[in-house]
Amino acid sequence: MLYRCSLLFAACVSLAAQPFDTSLYRAMQWRQIGPFRAALRFLLAVLYFLLAKVFADHGARGLVSEDWTPLVEQAMLVFLLVLGYAGLGFVLDGQLQPVTQQGLKVRSGWLGEVGIGLAVGWAIAVACVLPMVIFGGIAMRTSLNWPSFGWLAADAAFFALATLAMQIAFRGYPFQCAIKVIGELPASLVMAVLYGILHAWLPGASRTSMAVNVALGLLLAMAYLRTRALWLPWGLQFGWVASRALLFGLTISGNSRHSPVIQGDTFGSFWLTGGEFGLDGSWVAFVVILLAMPFVYRATRDLSFHYNAPILEPGGMPVDLDAAARRQHETATREAAPEVKPLVQILPAGSPAPLPLASDLDGHHE
């Protein structure tokens, strides 16, 4: 099965890459391609994501024990996605900085963007937990020993890698290809629906959980489009997931074995708690995520102005304003040349009169 998928992937690469002009390596931006070829690139990126998940799963099982398999699997998946999408961007689109153009540029203030995302994700989690505490309840059990804290750090690394992999897959190269085909808003909706479908295959998923994940996908897409980077959406999703699992000990997408330090059992209605699937399947989470959209839009106002402002291209004749201002200043401060007075000849008294000039004779005859 893996061999056939690999052959199909190679065939798609060959189809999407022809014809290829090597001179395009000199361009920093994507070359202009039609919607058909952009759609082929999108399908190719989706196929690569599925292959990368399979290879990461099998590779992790063959390298480490069962306890460390989830963490190693996510680390391998991140590596395969970054490397594979960078290769597609370099070969098919002539990107000279393919990792940066996926949205992983280490730019000034990127840690602040991650921090904003963490704060928003934490706020969404707290806004979902508070109604549960008020109208239902959470029974928490703690295990405060050193091995538990060690596994807590490993689980935090797992969530960081897992959420980063999702951002690369759904807001990186495939999302860029989808934008070239149908535009930003339709592409955001398509990727959000695919994100919801991916989580619909999990045990215990429902229509409510799919609606929550579609809304979360739209929120993350907006965070990317406002900043043109993966840092803020990555921090947002990590804050939303890790806060519930590691700090409150709640179930995440049907899995309740994430936090070895805190374990939380919820009580209340299904629309409030999401049942055995967790808050990902509750209508409270759906409403809170929708309410978070205008807040994220306003919080990213300065980032959007900085990274989405149009580039002004100069037009007309080139003018060196500095040189013109310098000449004007030199002219204004230059010392004036001394005035040259005409010479007046004074003859001594009794000397003969000077001979008339030709111009005087001409004027006399007239």
Backbone torsions as a table, in degrees:
resi	resn	phi	psi	omega
1	MET	NA	-45.2	179.0
2	LEU	-64.7	-35.2	180.0
3	TYR	-66.2	-41.9	179.2
4	ARG	-66.2	-40.4	178.1
5	CYS	-63.7	-38.0	178.7
6	SER	-65.1	-40.5	177.1
7	LEU	-64.1	-41.4	177.9
8	LEU	-63.5	-40.8	178.5
9	PHE	-63.1	-43.4	178.4
10	ALA	-63.5	-37.9	178.5
11	ALA	-66.4	-40.0	178.4
12	CYS	-65.2	-38.4	177.1
13	VAL	-62.0	-43.4	-179.9
14	SER	-63.9	-41.1	-179.4
15	LEU	-68.4	-41.5	-176.9
16	ALA	-74.1	-23.9	-175.1
17	ALA	-88.3	-14.0	-177.8
18	GLN	-94.1	139.4	-12.8
19	PRO	-81.0	151.9	-177.1
20	PHE	-118.3	130.5	-178.9
21	ASP	-108.5	113.8	-176.3
22	THR	-66.8	-19.3	179.0
23	SER	-66.0	-17.1	-179.0
24	LEU	-73.6	-8.8	175.3
25	TYR	-63.6	-19.0	-179.2
26	ARG	-78.7	-10.7	-177.6
27	ALA	-88.7	142.6	178.7
28	MET	-88.5	-24.0	-178.2
29	GLN	-102.2	170.6	176.2
30	TRP	-63.1	143.7	174.0
31	ARG	-76.5	159.1	-177.6
32	GLN	-75.3	117.2	178.8
33	ILE	-126.3	157.7	-179.9
34	GLY	-79.1	168.2	179.9
35	PRO	-61.0	-33.2	-178.8
36	PHE	-63.9	-48.5	180.0
37	ARG	-68.1	-33.8	175.7
38	ALA	-65.2	-37.4	177.1
39	ALA	-65.5	-39.3	176.0
40	LEU	-62.0	-40.9	177.5
41	ARG	-63.5	-38.9	178.1
42	PHE	-63.0	-48.3	178.6
43	LEU	-62.0	-37.7	177.8
44	LEU	-64.0	-40.7	178.7
45	ALA	-65.8	-39.7	178.0
46	VAL	-64.5	-44.2	178.3
47	LEU	-61.9	-40.8	178.7
48	TYR	-64.3	-38.6	177.8
49	PHE	-59.4	-44.4	179.6
50	LEU	-64.9	-41.7	177.6
51	LEU	-64.4	-41.8	-179.6
52	ALA	-62.3	-38.7	178.1
53	LYS	-63.7	-42.0	-179.9
54	VAL	-65.6	-46.9	-179.6
55	PHE	-64.1	-40.3	179.4
56	ALA	-64.7	-40.6	179.6
57	ASP	-64.0	-49.2	-179.2
58	HIS	-67.8	-38.3	179.7
59	GLY	-64.9	-41.9	-179.9
60	ALA	-66.1	-39.0	179.5
61	ARG	-65.3	-30.0	-179.5
62	GLY	-85.9	-10.7	-176.1
63	LEU	-102.1	-41.2	-171.9
64	VAL	-128.8	174.5	178.3
65	SER	-74.2	173.1	-175.4
66	GLU	-63.6	-33.6	-178.1
67	ASP	-65.4	-34.0	-177.1
68	TRP	-97.6	-0.6	-176.9
69	THR	-60.5	-47.0	-179.0
70	PRO	-59.0	-43.1	-178.5
71	LEU	-66.3	-46.6	-179.7
72	VAL	-66.4	-36.2	178.5
73	GLU	-61.2	-44.5	179.8
74	GLN	-68.6	-35.9	176.9
75	ALA	-64.4	-42.6	177.9
76	MET	-66.8	-37.1	179.5
77	LEU	-64.8	-43.7	177.6
78	VAL	-60.6	-45.0	-179.9
79	PHE	-61.7	-45.2	-178.4
80	LEU	-66.7	-38.7	-179.4
81	LEU	-68.5	-46.2	179.8
82	VAL	-62.3	-46.5	-177.9
83	LEU	-66.9	-45.1	-177.5
84	GLY	-67.1	-46.4	-179.7
85	TYR	-69.1	-31.7	174.3
86	ALA	-64.8	-40.1	177.5
87	GLY	-65.3	-40.6	177.9
88	LEU	-64.7	-43.3	179.8
89	GLY	-65.0	-36.2	-179.3
90	PHE	-73.2	-44.4	-174.9
91	VAL	-78.1	-46.7	-172.9
92	LEU	-86.6	-30.8	-172.3
93	ASP	-117.9	1.1	177.0
94	GLY	66.7	29.2	178.9
95	GLN	-78.1	124.4	178.2
96	LEU	-81.5	-21.1	176.9
97	GLN	-128.1	68.7	-171.1
98	PRO	-66.6	-32.2	178.3
99	VAL	-69.5	-43.1	177.6
100	THR	-62.1	-41.3	-176.4
101	GLN	-75.5	-6.3	170.1
102	GLN	-77.6	-10.2	-176.9
103	GLY	105.5	12.5	-178.2
104	LEU	-107.0	33.2	179.7
105	LYS	-75.4	126.2	176.9
106	VAL	-83.1	85.8	-175.5
107	ARG	-105.0	173.9	179.7
108	SER	-62.9	126.8	178.0
109	GLY	86.0	11.1	-176.8
110	TRP	-68.0	-32.0	176.2
111	LEU	-66.6	-33.7	175.1
112	GLY	-64.9	-36.4	176.8
113	GLU	-64.9	-42.2	175.6
114	VAL	-60.9	-40.5	179.1
115	GLY	-63.2	-40.3	176.7
116	ILE	-62.1	-43.5	178.7
117	GLY	-62.5	-42.7	177.5
118	LEU	-60.1	-42.1	-179.6
119	ALA	-64.2	-42.4	-180.0
120	VAL	-67.4	-43.8	178.4
121	GLY	-61.8	-41.0	176.2
122	TRP	-62.9	-42.5	-179.7
123	ALA	-64.0	-40.3	177.5
124	ILE	-62.3	-43.5	179.8
125	ALA	-62.7	-45.6	-179.8
126	VAL	-64.0	-39.9	179.4
127	ALA	-64.8	-25.0	176.8
128	CYS	-85.5	-32.0	-177.3
129	VAL	-76.8	-35.9	-176.2
130	LEU	-59.1	-48.9	176.9
131	PRO	-60.3	-33.3	178.2
132	MET	-64.8	-40.4	178.9
133	VAL	-67.7	-39.3	-176.1
134	ILE	-73.3	-47.5	-173.3
135	PHE	-99.8	-5.9	178.7
136	GLY	-136.3	-111.1	177.3
137	GLY	168.1	160.0	176.7
138	ILE	-134.6	122.0	174.8
139	ALA	-97.5	118.5	-175.1
140	MET	-110.3	140.2	173.6
141	ARG	-122.7	139.4	-176.8
142	THR	-120.5	152.6	175.9
143	SER	-135.0	97.8	-172.4
144	LEU	-100.5	74.5	174.0
145	ASN	-131.9	161.6	-173.6
146	TRP	-62.7	-41.5	176.4
147	PRO	-59.5	-34.2	178.9
148	SER	-65.4	-40.3	178.9
149	PHE	-68.5	-32.3	175.5
150	GLY	-64.2	-44.3	177.2
151	TRP	-69.3	-27.9	175.8
152	LEU	-63.0	-42.3	176.7
153	ALA	-64.1	-38.9	177.6
154	ALA	-64.7	-39.0	177.7
155	ASP	-67.0	-36.8	176.6
156	ALA	-62.9	-42.3	176.5
157	ALA	-63.8	-37.4	177.4
158	PHE	-60.6	-47.2	-179.2
159	PHE	-66.4	-37.3	178.6
160	ALA	-62.2	-44.3	179.9
161	LEU	-71.5	-39.4	-178.6
162	ALA	-64.7	-43.7	179.4
163	THR	-70.4	-34.0	176.1
164	LEU	-65.1	-40.2	177.5
165	ALA	-61.4	-40.7	179.0
166	MET	-65.9	-37.1	178.6
167	GLN	-68.1	-41.0	178.7
168	ILE	-64.2	-38.8	-176.4
169	ALA	-75.9	-36.9	-172.4
170	PHE	-107.7	-12.6	176.2
171	ARG	-126.9	7.4	-179.7
172	GLY	-99.5	-129.4	-175.0
173	TYR	-57.9	-45.0	179.1
174	PRO	-60.2	-39.7	179.5
175	PHE	-63.7	-39.9	177.8
176	GLN	-63.4	-39.9	177.1
177	CYS	-64.7	-41.7	179.4
178	ALA	-63.9	-37.6	177.7
179	ILE	-61.9	-39.4	179.6
180	LYS	-66.6	-24.2	-178.4
181	VAL	-85.6	-49.8	-169.9
182	ILE	-126.0	-3.2	179.6
183	GLY	99.4	171.0	-171.5
184	GLU	-69.1	-50.9	-176.1
185	LEU	-66.7	-48.4	176.3
186	PRO	-62.2	-37.7	179.1
187	ALA	-64.3	-38.7	177.3
188	SER	-61.6	-41.7	179.7
189	LEU	-67.1	-42.1	179.8
190	VAL	-62.7	-46.5	-178.9
191	MET	-66.9	-33.9	177.4
192	ALA	-67.2	-40.2	177.9
193	VAL	-65.6	-42.6	177.0
194	LEU	-62.5	-37.5	176.8
195	TYR	-62.9	-42.0	177.3
196	GLY	-66.0	-39.4	179.5
197	ILE	-65.5	-39.5	179.0
198	LEU	-59.2	-40.2	179.8
199	HIS	-82.5	-13.1	178.3
200	ALA	-71.3	-17.4	179.2
201	TRP	-81.8	-8.0	-178.4
202	LEU	-72.9	148.8	178.1
203	PRO	-60.8	133.4	178.6
204	GLY	86.2	0.5	180.0
205	ALA	-68.8	154.5	-178.4
206	SER	-142.3	-178.1	176.6
207	ARG	-64.5	-35.0	178.4
208	THR	-64.9	-43.5	179.5
209	SER	-64.0	-35.8	177.7
210	MET	-66.7	-40.2	177.9
211	ALA	-63.9	-40.2	178.7
212	VAL	-63.0	-44.0	-178.4
213	ASN	-71.1	-32.2	174.6
214	VAL	-65.3	-44.3	177.6
215	ALA	-63.2	-40.4	177.7
216	LEU	-65.0	-39.1	177.4
217	GLY	-62.1	-38.8	177.1
218	LEU	-66.6	-39.7	178.6
219	LEU	-63.9	-42.8	-180.0
220	LEU	-68.5	-36.8	176.9
221	ALA	-64.2	-40.4	177.6
222	MET	-64.4	-39.9	178.5
223	ALA	-62.3	-37.7	178.0
224	TYR	-69.3	-46.1	-177.1
225	LEU	-65.6	-29.4	179.6
226	ARG	-75.8	-25.6	-176.4
227	THR	-115.8	-15.3	-177.3
228	ARG	57.0	35.4	176.9
229	ALA	-154.9	164.1	-177.5
230	LEU	-92.3	-3.1	-172.2
231	TRP	-66.1	-48.6	-177.4
232	LEU	-68.0	-48.8	177.0
233	PRO	-61.8	-34.7	176.9
234	TRP	-62.9	-48.3	178.5
235	GLY	-61.4	-36.9	-179.3
236	LEU	-65.1	-48.8	-178.5
237	GLN	-67.6	-39.3	177.8
238	PHE	-62.9	-43.1	178.2
239	GLY	-63.2	-38.9	-179.7
240	TRP	-66.6	-42.7	-176.3
241	VAL	-80.8	-50.7	-174.4
242	ALA	-66.9	-33.1	179.1
243	SER	-61.7	-44.2	-178.8
244	ARG	-70.0	-40.7	-173.9
245	ALA	-79.3	-47.4	-170.8
246	LEU	-89.3	-30.1	-177.0
247	LEU	-98.1	-33.1	-180.0
248	PHE	-109.3	-10.5	178.6
249	GLY	68.0	29.8	-176.3
250	LEU	-89.3	164.3	179.3
251	THR	-73.1	138.3	178.9
252	ILE	-119.0	110.8	177.9
253	SER	51.5	43.4	176.6
254	GLY	87.4	-3.3	-179.2
255	ASN	-110.1	119.9	-177.3
256	SER	-107.9	10.5	-175.9
257	ARG	-109.9	54.4	-178.0
258	HIS	-105.8	-41.0	-175.7
259	SER	-103.6	114.9	176.3
260	PRO	-79.1	-10.6	-178.0
261	VAL	-92.8	-44.8	-176.8
262	ILE	-125.3	130.8	173.9
263	GLN	-122.7	126.1	-177.9
264	GLY	-118.3	132.0	175.6
265	ASP	-111.1	125.8	-174.5
266	THR	-96.3	151.3	175.7
267	PHE	-130.7	138.5	178.8
268	GLY	143.8	-176.7	-178.2
269	SER	-68.9	159.1	-179.0
270	PHE	-64.8	-38.0	-179.0
271	TRP	-67.1	-17.8	-178.4
272	LEU	-94.2	-39.3	-173.9
273	THR	-105.8	-23.6	-174.6
274	GLY	82.1	3.2	177.5
275	GLY	67.8	-144.5	-178.5
276	GLU	-70.7	-16.0	179.3
277	PHE	-81.1	-18.7	179.5
278	GLY	94.7	-173.6	-177.3
279	LEU	-63.1	-18.8	176.5
280	ASP	-62.0	-17.5	-179.9
281	GLY	-113.2	21.4	-179.1
282	SER	-106.7	146.9	177.8
283	TRP	-71.8	-22.4	176.1
284	VAL	-63.4	-43.9	178.4
285	ALA	-63.4	-37.9	179.0
286	PHE	-61.1	-45.6	-179.1
287	VAL	-67.5	-42.3	-178.7
288	VAL	-64.1	-40.6	179.0
289	ILE	-64.7	-39.5	176.7
290	LEU	-64.1	-40.2	179.4
291	LEU	-68.8	-23.1	-179.7
292	ALA	-76.2	-17.4	-176.0
293	MET	-62.0	-51.6	178.4
294	PRO	-63.6	-30.7	177.7
295	PHE	-66.2	-45.5	178.5
296	VAL	-64.3	-37.2	179.0
297	TYR	-61.5	-42.2	-179.3
298	ARG	-75.5	-36.8	-178.6
299	ALA	-66.7	-23.0	-178.9
300	THR	-102.1	20.6	-176.7
301	ARG	-62.8	-47.8	-179.3
302	ASP	-67.4	-39.6	178.6
303	LEU	-64.5	-40.0	178.7
304	SER	-65.7	-40.1	178.7
305	PHE	-63.4	-35.9	-177.2
306	HIS	-76.0	-40.6	-171.9
307	TYR	-103.1	-8.9	178.0
308	ASN	-114.3	0.3	178.9
309	ALA	-64.6	137.9	-180.0
310	PRO	-66.3	146.3	177.5
311	ILE	-83.3	120.9	-178.5
312	LEU	-83.1	121.8	178.1
313	GLU	-93.6	129.0	179.7
314	PRO	-68.5	147.5	178.4
315	GLY	-134.7	170.0	-179.6
316	GLY	79.3	-162.0	-179.2
317	MET	-81.3	141.5	178.2
318	PRO	-68.4	132.5	-178.9
319	VAL	-128.5	126.9	176.6
320	ASP	-89.9	94.7	-176.3
321	LEU	-65.4	-35.0	179.3
322	ASP	-64.5	-43.2	179.5
323	ALA	-66.1	-40.4	179.0
324	ALA	-63.7	-43.2	178.6
325	ALA	-66.1	-35.9	178.9
326	ARG	-66.6	-41.5	177.3
327	ARG	-63.9	-40.9	179.1
328	GLN	-63.5	-40.1	179.1
329	HIS	-66.2	-42.0	179.6
330	GLU	-64.3	-37.9	179.2
331	THR	-66.1	-39.3	-176.7
332	ALA	-73.9	-30.4	-176.3
333	THR	-99.5	-1.6	-179.3
334	ARG	-72.4	139.4	178.3
335	GLU	-70.5	137.7	-178.6
336	ALA	-70.1	144.7	179.0
337	ALA	-69.4	141.2	-179.5
338	PRO	-63.5	141.7	-178.6
339	GLU	-73.7	132.2	-179.3
340	VAL	-92.6	115.6	-179.7
341	LYS	-83.8	143.7	177.2
342	PRO	-69.8	144.0	179.9
343	LEU	-76.4	136.2	178.0
344	VAL	-117.4	124.1	-178.6
345	GLN	-94.7	125.0	179.2
346	ILE	-109.4	117.2	-179.2
347	LEU	-91.8	151.9	176.8
348	PRO	-70.6	156.9	-178.3
349	ALA	-64.8	139.9	178.2
350	GLY	83.5	-1.5	177.8
351	SER	-79.2	150.3	-179.9
352	PRO	-63.1	151.5	179.6
353	ALA	-67.7	146.1	178.9
354	PRO	-67.6	152.0	177.7
355	LEU	-62.0	141.6	179.8
356	PRO	-68.5	149.8	174.5
357	LEU	-81.7	161.1	-179.8
358	ALA	-62.8	-35.8	-179.5
359	SER	-67.2	-32.4	177.4
360	ASP	-68.8	-39.0	178.6
361	LEU	-65.0	-40.6	178.2
362	ASP	-62.4	-41.8	-179.1
363	GLY	-69.0	-30.4	179.6
364	HIS	-70.1	-40.9	-179.4
365	HIS	-66.5	-33.1	177.7
366	GLU	-68.5	NA	NA
